[in-house]
Amino acid sequence: MNNQRLVILLLLIAYIFSPSLFNWIINPEGAWYRPYIVWILVIVIAFVIQLRRKKYQDLD
């Protein structure tokens, strides 16, 4: 149940900040690696959630 709250909170934050984030990513004067930063963050967050989930499953 706790993971569901975290995912809902992350989705809400992403929804609120998505226009600003999208403009930051596609800004032609910005660095070429900006979209990759966002994807790395998504992968790291998913990895951490999976580690926590496995940790709690091993305890049961």
The first five atom37 places (N, CA, C, CB, O) and aatype in JSON, in Angstrom:
{
  "aatype": [12, 2, 2, 5, 1, 10, 19, 9, 10, 10, 10, 10, 9, 0, 18, 9, 13, 15, 14, 15, 10, 13, 2, 17, 9, 9, 2, 14, 6, 7, 0, 17, 18, 1, 14, 18, 9, 19, 17, 9, 10, 19, 9, 19, 9, 0, 13, 19, 9, 5, 10, 1, 1, 11, 11, 18, 5, 3, 10, 3],
  "atom_mask": [
    [1, 1, 1, 1, 1],
    [1, 1, 1, 1, 1],
    [1, 1, 1, 1, 1],
    [1, 1, 1, 1, 1],
    [1, 1, 1, 1, 1],
    [1, 1, 1, 1, 1],
    [1, 1, 1, 1, 1],
    [1, 1, 1, 1, 1],
    [1, 1, 1, 1, 1],
    [1, 1, 1, 1, 1],
    [1, 1, 1, 1, 1],
    [1, 1, 1, 1, 1],
    [1, 1, 1, 1, 1],
    [1, 1, 1, 1, 1],
    [1, 1, 1, 1, 1],
    [1, 1, 1, 1, 1],
    [1, 1, 1, 1, 1],
    [1, 1, 1, 1, 1],
    [1, 1, 1, 1, 1],
    [1, 1, 1, 1, 1],
    [1, 1, 1, 1, 1],
    [1, 1, 1, 1, 1],
    [1, 1, 1, 1, 1],
    [1, 1, 1, 1, 1],
    [1, 1, 1, 1, 1],
    [1, 1, 1, 1, 1],
    [1, 1, 1, 1, 1],
    [1, 1, 1, 1, 1],
    [1, 1, 1, 1, 1],
    [1, 1, 1, 0, 1],
    [1, 1, 1, 1, 1],
    [1, 1, 1, 1, 1],
    [1, 1, 1, 1, 1],
    [1, 1, 1, 1, 1],
    [1, 1, 1, 1, 1],
    [1, 1, 1, 1, 1],
    [1, 1, 1, 1, 1],
    [1, 1, 1, 1, 1],
    [1, 1, 1, 1, 1],
    [1, 1, 1, 1, 1],
    [1, 1, 1, 1, 1],
    [1, 1, 1, 1, 1],
    [1, 1, 1, 1, 1],
    [1, 1, 1, 1, 1],
    [1, 1, 1, 1, 1],
    [1, 1, 1, 1, 1],
    [1, 1, 1, 1, 1],
    [1, 1, 1, 1, 1],
    [1, 1, 1, 1, 1],
    [1, 1, 1, 1, 1],
    [1, 1, 1, 1, 1],
    [1, 1, 1, 1, 1],
    [1, 1, 1, 1, 1],
    [1, 1, 1, 1, 1],
    [1, 1, 1, 1, 1],
    [1, 1, 1, 1, 1],
    [1, 1, 1, 1, 1],
    [1, 1, 1, 1, 1],
    [1, 1, 1, 1, 1],
    [1, 1, 1, 1, 1]
  ],
  "atom_positions": [
    [[0.82, -1.2, 0.0], [0.0, 0.0, 0.0], [0.87, 1.26, 0.0], [-0.94, 0.0, 1.21], [0.51, 2.27, -0.61]],
    [[1.99, 1.19, 0.69], [2.87, 2.34, 0.79], [3.5, 2.69, -0.56], [3.96, 2.08, 1.83], [3.67, 3.86, -0.88]],
    [[3.84, 1.66, -1.35], [4.42, 1.9, -2.67], [3.42, 2.56, -3.6], [4.92, 0.61, -3.28], [3.8, 3.37, -4.44]],
    [[2.15, 2.22, -3.45], [1.12, 2.82, -4.29], [1.01, 4.32, -4.01], [-0.23, 2.14, -4.06], [0.83, 5.11, -4.94]],
    [[1.12, 4.7, -2.78], [1.08, 6.12, -2.44], [2.27, 6.86, -3.03], [1.06, 6.3, -0.92], [2.12, 7.98, -3.52]],
    [[3.44, 6.24, -3.0], [4.63, 6.85, -3.57], [4.48, 7.03, -5.08], [5.87, 6.0, -3.26], [4.83, 8.08, -5.61]],
    [[3.97, 6.03, -5.75], [3.78, 6.11, -7.19], [2.75, 7.18, -7.54], [3.35, 4.74, -7.76], [2.95, 7.95, -8.48]],
    [[1.66, 7.23, -6.8], [0.65, 8.26, -7.05], [1.22, 9.65, -6.81], [-0.58, 8.03, -6.15], [0.94, 10.57, -7.57]],
    [[2.02, 9.81, -5.77], [2.64, 11.1, -5.49], [3.61, 11.48, -6.61], [3.37, 11.05, -4.15], [3.62, 12.64, -7.04]],
    [[4.41, 10.55, -7.08], [5.35, 10.83, -8.16], [4.63, 11.18, -9.45], [6.26, 9.62, -8.4], [5.06, 12.07, -10.18]],
    [[3.53, 10.49, -9.74], [2.74, 10.81, -10.93], [2.11, 12.19, -10.82], [1.66, 9.76, -11.15], [2.06, 12.93, -11.81]],
    [[1.64, 12.55, -9.66], [1.06, 13.86, -9.45], [2.11, 14.96, -9.63], [0.43, 13.96, -8.07], [1.85, 15.98, -10.28]],
    [[3.27, 14.76, -9.07], [4.36, 15.73, -9.22], [4.78, 15.83, -10.69], [5.58, 15.32, -8.36], [5.01, 16.93, -11.19]],
    [[4.87, 14.69, -11.37], [5.23, 14.71, -12.79], [4.18, 15.44, -13.6], [5.41, 13.28, -13.32], [4.52, 16.19, -14.52]],
    [[2.92, 15.25, -13.29], [1.83, 15.92, -14.01], [1.88, 17.43, -13.79], [0.47, 15.36, -13.56], [1.65, 18.2, -14.72]],
    [[2.16, 17.85, -12.58], [2.19, 19.28, -12.27], [3.38, 19.97, -12.95], [2.26, 19.5, -10.74], [3.24, 21.06, -13.49]],
    [[4.53, 19.33, -12.91], [5.74, 19.95, -13.43], [6.06, 19.58, -14.88], [6.9, 19.59, -12.57], [7.08, 20.02, -15.41]],
    [[5.21, 18.79, -15.52], [5.53, 18.34, -16.88], [5.63, 19.48, -17.9], [4.48, 17.36, -17.34], [6.51, 19.41, -18.75]],
    [[4.79, 20.52, -17.86], [4.98, 21.6, -18.86], [6.34, 22.29, -18.71], [3.87, 22.63, -18.72], [7.01, 22.55, -19.71]],
    [[6.74, 22.59, -17.5], [8.03, 23.23, -17.28], [9.17, 22.3, -17.65], [8.17, 23.67, -15.82], [10.15, 22.72, -18.27]],
    [[9.05, 21.05, -17.29], [10.08, 20.08, -17.59], [10.2, 19.87, -19.1], [9.79, 18.76, -16.9], [11.31, 19.78, -19.64]],
    [[9.07, 19.79, -19.78], [9.1, 19.59, -21.23], [9.75, 20.77, -21.93], [7.68, 19.37, -21.77], [10.55, 20.58, -22.85]],
    [[9.41, 21.97, -21.5], [10.05, 23.15, -22.1], [11.55, 23.18, -21.82], [9.4, 24.43, -21.55], [12.33, 23.59, -22.68]],
    [[11.95, 22.75, -20.65], [13.37, 22.69, -20.31], [14.1, 21.67, -21.19], [13.55, 22.35, -18.83], [15.23, 21.91, -21.61]],
    [[13.45, 20.54, -21.45], [14.08, 19.48, -22.24], [14.25, 19.9, -23.7], [13.27, 18.2, -22.16], [15.3, 19.68, -24.29]],
    [[13.21, 20.51, -24.29], [13.25, 20.79, -25.73], [13.83, 22.16, -26.06], [11.87, 20.68, -26.31], [13.84, 22.55, -27.22]],
    [[14.3, 22.88, -25.08], [14.9, 24.19, -25.32], [16.1, 24.03, -26.27], [15.33, 24.86, -23.99], [17.05, 23.32, -25.94]],
    [[16.06, 24.68, -27.43], [17.15, 24.49, -28.4], [18.5, 25.03, -27.93], [16.79, 25.15, -29.7], [19.55, 24.63, -28.45]],
    [[18.49, 25.92, -26.97], [19.74, 26.47, -26.46], [20.33, 25.64, -25.33], [19.52, 27.89, -25.98], [21.41, 25.95, -24.81]],
    [[19.64, 24.59, -24.95], [20.09, 23.75, -23.85], [21.08, 22.69, -24.32], [0.0, 0.0, 0.0], [21.37, 22.56, -25.51]],
    [[21.58, 21.96, -23.36], [22.55, 20.9, -23.64], [21.87, 19.71, -24.31], [23.26, 20.46, -22.35], [20.68, 19.47, -24.11]],
    [[22.62, 18.96, -25.08], [22.07, 17.82, -25.82], [21.67, 16.68, -24.91], [23.08, 17.33, -26.84], [20.84, 15.85, -25.29]],
    [[22.22, 16.61, -23.72], [22.0, 15.47, -22.84], [20.82, 15.67, -21.87], [23.25, 15.19, -22.06], [20.6, 14.82, -21.01]],
    [[20.09, 16.75, -21.97], [18.99, 16.99, -21.04], [17.93, 15.89, -21.04], [18.33, 18.3, -21.38], [17.51, 15.47, -19.96]],
    [[17.48, 15.39, -22.19], [16.49, 14.3, -22.12], [17.02, 13.06, -21.43], [16.02, 13.94, -23.52], [16.27, 12.32, -20.79]],
    [[18.32, 12.82, -21.57], [18.91, 11.64, -20.95], [18.95, 11.75, -19.43], [20.31, 11.41, -21.49], [18.87, 10.74, -18.72]],
    [[19.06, 12.96, -18.93], [19.02, 13.16, -17.48], [17.68, 12.72, -16.92], [19.3, 14.63, -17.12], [17.61, 12.06, -15.88]],
    [[16.62, 13.09, -17.61], [15.27, 12.71, -17.16], [15.12, 11.2, -17.17], [14.19, 13.37, -18.06], [14.6, 10.62, -16.22]],
    [[15.57, 10.55, -18.24], [15.44, 9.1, -18.32], [16.3, 8.39, -17.28], [15.81, 8.61, -19.71], [15.89, 7.36, -16.74]],
    [[17.46, 8.91, -16.99], [18.29, 8.31, -15.95], [17.59, 8.41, -14.59], [19.67, 9.0, -15.89], [17.63, 7.47, -13.8]],
    [[16.96, 9.54, -14.33], [16.22, 9.69, -13.08], [15.06, 8.7, -12.99], [15.68, 11.12, -12.94], [14.83, 8.11, -11.93]],
    [[14.35, 8.5, -14.08], [13.25, 7.54, -14.1], [13.78, 6.13, -13.82], [12.51, 7.58, -15.46], [13.18, 5.38, -13.04]],
    [[14.88, 5.77, -14.44], [15.46, 4.44, -14.23], [15.94, 4.26, -12.81], [16.61, 4.2, -15.2], [15.72, 3.2, -12.22]],
    [[16.58, 5.27, -12.24], [17.07, 5.17, -10.85], [15.91, 5.05, -9.87], [17.93, 6.4, -10.5], [15.98, 4.26, -8.92]],
    [[14.86, 5.81, -10.08], [13.69, 5.73, -9.19], [13.06, 4.35, -9.27], [12.66, 6.81, -9.54], [12.69, 3.78, -8.25]],
    [[12.92, 3.81, -10.49], [12.35, 2.47, -10.64], [13.24, 1.42, -9.98], [12.16, 2.14, -12.13], [12.74, 0.48, -9.36]],
    [[14.55, 1.58, -10.1], [15.49, 0.64, -9.49], [15.36, 0.66, -7.96], [16.93, 0.98, -9.9], [15.35, -0.39, -7.32]],
    [[15.28, 1.84, -7.4], [15.16, 1.96, -5.94], [13.85, 1.35, -5.45], [15.25, 3.44, -5.51], [13.82, 0.67, -4.43]],
    [[12.77, 1.59, -6.19], [11.48, 1.01, -5.79], [11.56, -0.51, -5.84], [10.35, 1.52, -6.71], [11.04, -1.19, -4.95]],
    [[12.19, -1.06, -6.88], [12.33, -2.52, -6.98], [13.19, -3.09, -5.85], [12.92, -2.9, -8.33], [12.89, -4.15, -5.31]],
    [[14.26, -2.39, -5.5], [15.09, -2.86, -4.38], [14.31, -2.89, -3.08], [16.33, -1.98, -4.22], [14.41, -3.83, -2.3]],
    [[13.53, -1.85, -2.85], [12.74, -1.8, -1.62], [11.69, -2.9, -1.62], [12.07, -0.43, -1.47], [11.43, -3.52, -0.59]],
    [[11.09, -3.15, -2.77], [10.06, -4.19, -2.86], [10.66, -5.56, -2.58], [9.39, -4.17, -4.25], [10.08, -6.35, -1.84]],
    [[11.82, -5.85, -3.17], [12.49, -7.14, -2.93], [12.9, -7.27, -1.47], [13.71, -7.29, -3.84], [12.82, -8.35, -0.89]],
    [[13.35, -6.18, -0.89], [13.77, -6.21, 0.52], [12.6, -6.59, 1.41], [14.34, -4.85, 0.95], [12.76, -7.4, 2.33]],
    [[11.44, -6.01, 1.17], [10.27, -6.32, 1.98], [9.72, -7.72, 1.69], [9.18, -5.29, 1.74], [9.17, -8.36, 2.58]],
    [[9.87, -8.21, 0.46], [9.42, -9.57, 0.16], [10.32, -10.59, 0.81], [9.37, -9.79, -1.35], [9.84, -11.66, 1.21]],
    [[11.6, -10.3, 0.93], [12.52, -11.24, 1.57], [12.26, -11.33, 3.06], [13.96, -10.84, 1.32], [12.54, -12.36, 3.67]],
    [[11.72, -10.28, 3.66], [11.43, -10.3, 5.08], [10.19, -11.12, 5.42], [11.25, -8.9, 5.58], [10.05, -11.6, 6.54]],
    [[9.3, -11.29, 4.45], [8.07, -12.04, 4.71], [8.28, -13.52, 4.72], [7.02, -11.71, 3.7], [7.34, -14.28, 4.93]]
  ]
}
